[in-house]
Amino acid sequence: MNQLTLFSPAKLNLFLHITGRADNGYHHLQSVFTAIDFGDTLSFRTSTSQKLVSLIGADNLTDDINDNLIVKAVQALAKRYPAYTSSVQIVLEKHIPTGAGLGGGSSNCATTLIAINELWGLRLCTDELMSIGASLGADVPFFIFAYFYKSSAIATGIGEILTAIDLPDCGYLVLLPDEHISTATLFNCDELRRDHPVYDHHTLLGANFFGENALFGNVFTPLVLARSAKVAHAFGYLSNLEHQFGSKTRMSGTGSAVFLPIPYEVNDTAINHLIDNAPCPALFVRGLY
């Protein structure tokens, strides 16, 4: 195999709690991740270039291309398995906005690890890929998990401990305010709650993450709403629809994307009306698994 094209999905956090902080500064969390049918496309092919990796389509993502997680993924595998290394050209078709809490960079990184594993014939197992992914970013293991196990997941630890979970069939109305949210800034906020109780898996497996009275929220939501009028406006638009659909507005990750679960039976005309009247770019997505 010398070329491969893969879909690189975005994700939503159905809830996100911070449960503690490790000695190394990383935060322990509990969340449910679900991959959605909106994302980027990555095309890979081996090349004869003297350069390890050539990346097309990422010019505006980082000041230094070596800071890009796609490049870091290739470099990580090349460092570990130099005997299998060959140059690769990667073309990124980008749709997931950066700084939106949709995991675009982590997804691209995971997709690259999966693709290079195939192109170079490394034959690494899922756990090995997830371990390498965890060294590159906390959300990366989930996207590898979702690709191979075709499942949403309960995440604990720093996000690398994953357990499959079946979710009800549901769509999501996602709003994308034009606001880049700094994850690092929010994690360093003094007012961030870091002591949320940990729910056992039995509780989570039978939980309602969608209903209006759901107990599960996102610890970062009040911080972001207080700092961004654009996100607050989008969140308010969805909140006004909650009674109509019997669900609760959520923010994904550290924002800025916000979403509302929508039953599948809602017709396309109604969905299009909601999208057309949204205060910022919006889309209707479905869970992949």
C-alpha positions as CSV (number, residue, x, y, z in Angstrom):
1,M,0.0,0.0,0.0
2,N,1.4,3.4,-1.0
3,Q,-1.6,5.7,-0.6
4,L,-4.6,6.0,1.7
5,T,-7.4,8.5,2.3
6,L,-9.2,8.6,5.7
7,F,-12.0,10.6,7.3
8,S,-10.9,12.5,10.4
9,P,-14.1,13.1,12.5
10,A,-14.8,15.8,15.0
11,K,-16.1,14.9,18.5
12,L,-18.6,16.2,21.0
13,N,-18.3,15.9,24.8
14,L,-21.7,15.0,26.1
15,F,-20.5,16.1,29.5
16,L,-17.1,17.1,30.9
17,H,-16.1,17.2,34.6
18,I,-12.6,17.8,36.1
19,T,-12.1,15.4,39.0
20,G,-8.6,16.2,40.2
21,R,-5.1,17.2,39.3
22,A,-2.0,15.1,39.1
23,D,1.4,16.0,40.5
24,N,2.6,16.6,36.9
25,G,0.0,19.3,36.4
26,Y,-2.3,17.3,34.1
27,H,-6.0,17.4,35.0
28,H,-8.0,14.2,35.7
29,L,-11.4,14.3,33.9
30,Q,-14.5,12.3,33.3
31,S,-16.4,12.7,30.1
32,V,-18.3,10.9,27.4
33,F,-16.9,11.4,23.9
34,T,-18.8,10.7,20.7
35,A,-17.4,11.0,17.1
36,I,-19.7,12.8,14.6
37,D,-20.1,12.7,10.9
38,F,-18.5,16.1,10.4
39,G,-14.8,16.4,10.0
40,D,-11.7,16.7,7.9
41,T,-10.2,14.4,5.2
42,L,-6.6,13.4,5.2
43,S,-4.9,11.8,2.1
44,F,-1.5,10.1,2.5
45,R,1.0,8.7,0.0
46,T,4.6,7.6,0.2
47,S,7.1,9.8,-1.7
48,T,10.7,9.8,-2.7
49,S,11.4,13.2,-1.1
50,Q,14.3,13.6,1.2
51,K,12.0,15.3,3.7
52,L,10.2,13.0,6.1
53,V,6.8,14.6,5.8
54,S,5.3,17.2,3.4
55,L,2.0,18.6,4.7
56,I,-0.3,20.4,2.3
57,G,-3.3,22.4,3.5
58,A,-2.2,23.4,7.0
59,D,-0.5,26.7,6.3
60,N,-2.8,28.7,8.6
61,L,-2.9,26.3,11.5
62,T,0.4,26.9,13.2
63,D,3.3,29.3,12.8
64,D,5.8,26.4,12.8
65,I,4.8,23.3,10.8
66,N,6.7,21.2,13.2
67,D,4.2,22.2,15.9
68,N,1.4,20.6,13.9
69,L,0.1,17.4,15.4
70,I,0.0,15.6,12.0
71,V,3.7,16.2,11.6
72,K,4.4,15.2,15.2
73,A,2.5,11.9,14.7
74,V,4.7,11.0,11.8
75,Q,7.9,12.0,13.7
76,A,6.8,10.0,16.7
77,L,6.5,6.8,14.6
78,A,9.7,7.5,12.7
79,K,11.6,7.9,15.9
80,R,10.3,4.6,17.3
81,Y,10.6,2.6,14.1
82,P,13.4,4.1,11.9
83,A,13.8,0.8,10.0
84,Y,10.3,1.1,8.6
85,T,10.4,4.8,7.8
86,S,9.7,6.3,4.4
87,S,8.9,9.8,3.3
88,V,5.2,10.7,3.1
89,Q,3.1,13.4,1.6
90,I,-0.1,14.4,3.4
91,V,-2.9,16.5,2.1
92,L,-5.3,18.0,4.7
93,E,-8.8,19.1,3.6
94,K,-9.8,21.1,6.7
95,H,-13.3,21.7,7.9
96,I,-13.2,21.4,11.7
97,P,-12.6,24.9,13.1
98,T,-9.6,25.3,15.5
99,G,-10.3,26.4,19.1
100,A,-13.8,25.1,19.0
101,G,-13.6,22.1,21.4
102,L,-14.3,19.6,18.6
103,G,-10.9,17.9,18.7
104,G,-9.8,18.7,15.2
105,G,-6.1,18.6,15.9
106,S,-6.3,15.5,18.0
107,S,-8.4,13.8,15.4
108,N,-5.9,14.6,12.6
109,C,-3.1,13.3,14.8
110,A,-4.9,10.0,15.5
111,T,-5.9,9.6,11.8
112,T,-2.2,10.1,10.9
113,L,-1.0,7.5,13.4
114,I,-3.6,5.0,11.9
115,A,-2.6,5.8,8.3
116,I,1.1,5.7,8.8
117,N,0.8,2.4,10.7
118,E,-0.8,1.0,7.5
119,L,1.5,2.7,5.0
120,W,4.7,1.7,6.7
121,G,3.5,-1.8,7.6
122,L,4.1,-1.4,11.3
123,R,1.3,-3.7,12.4
124,L,0.9,-1.9,15.7
125,C,-2.1,-2.9,17.7
126,T,-4.8,-0.5,18.9
127,D,-3.3,-0.2,22.4
128,E,0.1,0.6,21.1
129,L,-1.3,3.3,18.8
130,M,-3.3,4.7,21.7
131,S,-0.3,4.8,23.9
132,I,1.7,6.7,21.3
133,G,-1.3,9.0,20.8
134,A,-1.5,9.8,24.5
135,S,2.0,11.1,24.4
136,L,1.0,13.6,21.8
137,G,-2.4,14.8,23.2
138,A,-5.0,13.8,25.8
139,D,-7.8,13.5,23.2
140,V,-5.9,11.5,20.6
141,P,-6.5,8.0,22.1
142,F,-10.3,8.5,21.8
143,F,-10.2,9.0,18.1
144,I,-8.0,5.8,17.7
145,F,-10.4,4.0,20.0
146,A,-13.4,5.2,18.0
147,Y,-11.9,4.2,14.7
148,F,-11.1,0.6,15.7
149,Y,-14.0,-0.1,18.1
150,K,-16.7,1.9,16.3
151,S,-18.0,3.2,19.6
152,S,-18.5,6.3,21.7
153,A,-16.5,6.2,25.0
154,I,-16.5,7.0,28.7
155,A,-13.2,8.8,29.3
156,T,-11.3,9.0,32.6
157,G,-7.7,9.6,33.6
158,I,-6.4,12.5,31.5
159,G,-8.7,11.2,28.8
160,E,-6.7,8.1,27.8
161,I,-8.7,5.5,29.9
162,L,-11.6,4.6,27.6
163,T,-14.7,2.4,28.0
164,A,-17.2,1.8,25.2
165,I,-20.7,3.1,25.7
166,D,-23.8,2.7,23.6
167,L,-25.7,6.0,23.1
168,P,-29.3,6.5,21.9
169,D,-29.8,7.4,18.3
170,C,-29.7,11.2,18.2
171,G,-28.7,14.1,16.0
172,Y,-27.0,17.3,17.2
173,L,-27.6,20.9,16.2
174,V,-24.1,22.4,16.5
175,L,-23.4,26.1,16.5
176,L,-19.9,27.4,15.7
177,P,-19.3,30.9,17.1
178,D,-16.4,32.8,15.6
179,E,-14.4,32.6,18.7
180,H,-11.1,30.8,19.4
181,I,-11.0,29.6,22.9
182,S,-7.6,28.9,24.6
183,T,-7.7,25.6,26.3
184,A,-4.6,26.3,28.3
185,T,-6.0,29.6,29.6
186,L,-9.2,28.0,30.9
187,F,-7.4,25.1,32.6
188,N,-5.3,27.7,34.5
189,C,-8.3,29.7,35.7
190,D,-8.5,30.0,39.4
191,E,-12.3,29.6,39.4
192,L,-12.2,26.3,37.5
193,R,-13.8,23.5,39.6
194,R,-11.3,20.6,39.9
195,D,-13.0,18.4,42.5
196,H,-16.1,17.0,40.8
197,P,-17.1,13.6,42.2
198,V,-16.3,10.6,40.0
199,Y,-19.3,8.7,38.7
200,D,-19.0,4.9,38.6
201,H,-19.3,3.3,35.2
202,H,-22.6,1.6,36.1
203,T,-24.2,5.0,36.7
204,L,-22.8,6.4,33.4
205,L,-23.9,3.4,31.3
206,G,-27.5,4.0,32.4
207,A,-27.4,7.8,32.4
208,N,-29.5,10.3,30.5
209,F,-27.0,12.7,28.9
210,F,-29.6,14.5,26.9
211,G,-32.7,15.3,29.0
212,E,-33.6,18.8,30.3
213,N,-33.0,17.5,33.9
214,A,-29.7,15.8,33.1
215,L,-27.1,16.1,35.9
216,F,-24.2,16.1,33.5
217,G,-22.8,19.4,32.4
218,N,-19.5,21.0,31.3
219,V,-17.3,22.5,34.0
220,F,-15.9,25.0,31.5
221,T,-19.3,26.4,30.3
222,P,-19.7,29.2,32.9
223,L,-16.1,30.3,32.4
224,V,-16.5,30.6,28.6
225,L,-20.0,32.2,28.8
226,A,-18.6,34.9,31.1
227,R,-15.7,35.6,28.7
228,S,-17.3,35.4,25.3
229,A,-20.5,37.3,24.2
230,K,-20.5,35.3,20.9
231,V,-20.6,32.0,22.7
232,A,-23.1,33.2,25.2
233,H,-25.4,34.4,22.3
234,A,-25.1,31.0,20.6
235,F,-25.7,29.1,23.8
236,G,-28.8,31.3,24.5
237,Y,-30.2,30.5,21.1
238,L,-30.0,26.8,21.7
239,S,-31.3,27.1,25.3
240,N,-34.5,28.7,24.0
241,L,-35.1,25.5,22.0
242,E,-34.6,23.1,24.9
243,H,-38.3,22.8,25.8
244,Q,-39.2,22.0,22.2
245,F,-36.9,19.0,22.0
246,G,-36.7,18.0,25.6
247,S,-32.9,18.2,25.7
248,K,-30.2,20.3,27.3
249,T,-27.7,22.7,25.6
250,R,-24.1,21.7,26.0
251,M,-20.7,23.1,25.1
252,S,-18.1,20.7,23.7
253,G,-14.6,20.5,25.3
254,T,-13.5,24.0,26.3
255,G,-15.6,25.6,23.6
256,S,-16.4,27.5,21.5
257,A,-18.8,25.0,19.8
258,V,-22.2,24.5,21.5
259,F,-24.8,22.0,20.7
260,L,-28.3,20.7,21.4
261,P,-29.3,17.0,21.0
262,I,-32.2,16.8,18.5
263,P,-34.3,13.6,17.9
264,Y,-33.8,11.9,14.6
265,E,-37.6,12.1,13.8
266,V,-37.4,15.9,13.4
267,N,-37.8,16.7,9.7
268,D,-35.2,18.3,7.5
269,T,-37.4,21.4,7.0
270,A,-37.5,22.1,10.7
271,I,-33.7,21.5,11.0
272,N,-33.0,23.9,8.1
273,H,-35.1,26.6,9.7
274,L,-33.1,26.3,12.9
275,I,-29.9,26.5,11.0
276,D,-31.0,29.5,8.9
277,N,-32.0,31.4,12.0
278,A,-29.0,30.6,14.1
279,P,-26.8,33.6,15.2
280,C,-23.6,32.0,13.8
281,P,-22.7,29.2,11.4
282,A,-24.6,26.0,12.3
283,L,-24.8,22.4,11.1
284,F,-26.8,19.3,11.9
285,V,-24.7,16.2,12.6
286,R,-25.2,12.6,13.7
287,G,-23.0,10.4,15.8
288,L,-20.9,8.0,13.8
289,Y,-21.3,5.1,16.2
